[in-house]
Amino acid sequence: LSIIDIFLSNKLYINLIIIPVIIYIMLFFLTLNILIKNKNNINLSKKLMIKCLFLNPIFLLTFVFCFMKCLLSKNITWEKITHNGI
């Protein structure tokens, strides 16, 4: 089976597993790319870098839910924030 066949099939339970895994892998490689390109500017131990590599995609996935909530929210208003002088 190719990936396209899996997406087009009626097996929804497989899609619910494969799609998040593919997204996680893409974000994993994005994080890896960022860490490799900026390794001289990032002051992290190898252990912390590996931890970051695996946990950052999960952190980035939380923004998807926030973004969807913002798009689907019907209560969009502008509220002025008044700032008192310092």
QUIKAKA-V165319 format. One record per residue. RES is the residue in one letter. PHI is phi in whole degrees, -180 to 180 (999 if undefined). PSI is psi in whole degrees, 0 to 359 (none if undefined). OMEGA is omega in radians with two decimals (* if undefined). Layout:
res=RES phi=PHI psi=PSI omega=OMEGA
res=RES phi=PHI psi=PSI omega=OMEGA
//
This chain:
res=L phi=999 psi=135 omega=3.05
res=S phi=-91 psi=170 omega=-3.14
res=I phi=-65 psi=322 omega=-3.14
res=I phi=-64 psi=320 omega=3.10
res=D phi=-62 psi=322 omega=3.13
res=I phi=-67 psi=319 omega=3.14
res=F phi=-67 psi=326 omega=-3.10
res=L phi=-86 psi=351 omega=-3.13
res=S phi=-77 psi=168 omega=-3.14
res=N phi=-90 psi=9 omega=-3.12
res=K phi=-84 psi=86 omega=-3.04
res=L phi=-65 psi=324 omega=-3.13
res=Y phi=-63 psi=327 omega=3.08
res=I phi=-71 psi=319 omega=3.11
res=N phi=-63 psi=324 omega=-3.13
res=L phi=-69 psi=340 omega=3.09
res=I phi=-94 psi=316 omega=-3.01
res=I phi=-73 psi=318 omega=-3.08
res=I phi=-61 psi=311 omega=3.09
res=P phi=-63 psi=327 omega=3.11
res=V phi=-66 psi=318 omega=3.11
res=I phi=-64 psi=318 omega=3.11
res=I phi=-63 psi=317 omega=3.12
res=Y phi=-61 psi=317 omega=-3.14
res=I phi=-64 psi=320 omega=3.11
res=M phi=-63 psi=316 omega=3.12
res=L phi=-69 psi=328 omega=3.07
res=F phi=-61 psi=313 omega=-3.14
res=F phi=-70 psi=329 omega=3.03
res=L phi=-63 psi=315 omega=3.10
res=T phi=-64 psi=319 omega=3.10
res=L phi=-61 psi=317 omega=3.12
res=N phi=-61 psi=316 omega=3.13
res=I phi=-64 psi=318 omega=3.14
res=L phi=-67 psi=322 omega=3.13
res=I phi=-69 psi=315 omega=-3.09
res=K phi=-69 psi=331 omega=-3.08
res=N phi=-113 psi=23 omega=-3.05
res=K phi=-64 psi=333 omega=3.10
res=N phi=-75 psi=332 omega=-3.12
res=N phi=-91 psi=346 omega=-3.11
res=I phi=-100 psi=123 omega=-3.12
res=N phi=-98 psi=76 omega=-3.13
res=L phi=-126 psi=147 omega=3.02
res=S phi=-74 psi=165 omega=3.14
res=K phi=-61 psi=321 omega=-3.13
res=K phi=-64 psi=316 omega=-3.14
res=L phi=-70 psi=327 omega=3.10
res=M phi=-66 psi=320 omega=3.11
res=I phi=-67 psi=319 omega=3.09
res=K phi=-61 psi=317 omega=3.11
res=C phi=-63 psi=321 omega=-3.12
res=L phi=-61 psi=323 omega=-3.12
res=F phi=-89 psi=332 omega=-3.08
res=L phi=-94 psi=335 omega=-3.13
res=N phi=-61 psi=320 omega=3.08
res=P phi=-60 psi=324 omega=3.10
res=I phi=-67 psi=319 omega=3.09
res=F phi=-62 psi=318 omega=-3.14
res=L phi=-68 psi=329 omega=3.12
res=L phi=-67 psi=335 omega=3.12
res=T phi=-67 psi=334 omega=3.11
res=F phi=-70 psi=335 omega=3.12
res=V phi=-63 psi=317 omega=-3.14
res=F phi=-68 psi=321 omega=3.09
res=C phi=-64 psi=318 omega=3.14
res=F phi=-65 psi=316 omega=3.13
res=M phi=-64 psi=321 omega=3.11
res=K phi=-64 psi=320 omega=3.11
res=C phi=-66 psi=321 omega=-3.14
res=L phi=-70 psi=323 omega=-3.05
res=L phi=-93 psi=357 omega=-3.13
res=S phi=-75 psi=137 omega=3.14
res=K phi=-96 psi=346 omega=-3.12
res=N phi=-94 psi=73 omega=3.14
res=I phi=-105 psi=109 omega=3.13
res=T phi=-136 psi=158 omega=3.09
res=W phi=-101 psi=120 omega=3.10
res=E phi=-113 psi=122 omega=-3.13
res=K phi=-75 psi=134 omega=3.11
res=I phi=-102 psi=118 omega=3.14
res=T phi=-88 psi=134 omega=-3.14
res=H phi=-112 psi=125 omega=3.07
res=N phi=-82 psi=150 omega=-3.12
res=G phi=-61 psi=154 omega=-3.12
res=I phi=-80 psi=none omega=*
//
